[in-house]
Amino acid sequence: MDKSRLYGLLICIGIVIVGILFVVGVFKGGRIGYIALAVPVVIFTLGVLGLGFWIGWTIFSIKVVPPEPEEKDSEKK
């Protein structure tokens, strides 16, 4: 596995961990007023984390094709 794929995988794993910790931390409380404010913040934060996950997944899943060596023409016109 090359470095860029490893970085993409690490980004995806990190985003999932941060998302889980964030949701558990927000909803561990329990007051109604706090929950009413926290829900839109959670939706926005998870949206941003989703974008980060998408970027990480794109980096992880991209197929890198090594360039073909150029053939040098022995005949010059």
Stockholm file with secondary structure:
# STOCKHOLM 1.0

chainA/1-77         MDKSRLYGLLICIGIVIVGILFVVGVFKGGRIGYIALAVPVVIFTLGVLGLGFWIGWTIFSIKVVPPEPEEKDSEKK
#=GR chainA/1-77 SS CCHHHHHHHHHHHHHHHHHHHHHHHHHTSCCHHHHHHHHHHHHHHHHHHHHHHHHHHHHHHCCCCCCCCCCCCSCCC
#=GC SS_cons        CCHHHHHHHHHHHHHHHHHHHHHHHHHTSCCHHHHHHHHHHHHHHHHHHHHHHHHHHHHHHCCCCCCCCCCCCSCCC
//
